[in-house]
Amino acid sequence: MFPCRLCFLTDFSGGEERLRAVLAAGVPWIQYRDKTSPRRILYERAVQIRAITRLFGVYFVMNDHADIAAAVDADGVHLGQDDLPIAAARKLVGRRIVGISTHSVAEAEAAAASGADYIGFGPIFATATKDAGAPKGVAAIRDVRDAVAIPVIAIGGISAERCPDLLAAGASGVAVASALAGSDPQESVRHFLDALSMAGEGSPLA
């Protein structure tokens, strides 16, 4: 399993240049999340991302599509509640990482019982990146952490300043999109990594 505290959610809109800049800054984990492109384009971009992430030695997780994750030899797949069940995805990706988005304690418990390696939980704060319902707040992380033994990745409106509180509540790491999509990825990534480091070791993704 992977001990990564910071995940960059990208739709690859910035192309290779943006991705390379973020990885050069030290991001250890990329999730390719693209809800609009045709599957052929998803595959072709996933091939590119896989090649780049290998150069930098970082983890690559494909969003939604277990078959594409397997086809490009991604490190794993991240499912939504409306995607393939975890057991079915496992048949395609084998021993690769399988994560799933959850929005309640019940969904988190179901994910853990179904064999997920980690869960994404949120939205913790208000976000314009994805419509996933009302913000859950930091306290909800504690409830989920008490309910499951697998890593919990906080998502939704995450800023570097909020990371210490999230890790203190039991989050194993954070997933961010727009917060790392600004004009200076080096500065943005450094800000997050510093905040996560100062927050302590937290719960490892293992």
HELIX and SHEET records of a PDB file:
HELIX    1   1 GLY A   15  ALA A   24  1                                  10    
HELIX    2   2 ARG A   39  PHE A   56  1                                  18    
HELIX    3   3 ALA A   66  ALA A   71  1                                   6    
HELIX    4   4 ILE A   86  VAL A   93  1                                   8    
HELIX    5   5 VAL A  105  ALA A  113  1                                   9    
HELIX    6   6 VAL A  138  ALA A  147  1                                  10    
HELIX    7   7 ALA A  160  ARG A  162  5                                   3    
HELIX    8   8 CYS A  163  ALA A  168  1                                   6    
HELIX    9   9 SER A  178  LEU A  180  5                                   3    
HELIX   10  10 PRO A  185  MET A  198  1                                  14    
SHEET    1   A 9 LEU A   6  THR A  10  0                                        
SHEET    2   A 9 TRP A  29  TYR A  32  1                                        
SHEET    3   A 9 TYR A  59  ASN A  63  1                                        
SHEET    4   A 9 GLY A  76  LEU A  79  1                                        
SHEET    5   A 9 ILE A  97  THR A 102  1                                        
SHEET    6   A 9 TYR A 118  PHE A 121  1                                        
SHEET    7   A 9 VAL A 152  ILE A 155  1                                        
SHEET    8   A 9 GLY A 173  VAL A 176  1                                        
SHEET    9   A 9 LEU A   6  THR A  10  1                                        
END                                                                             
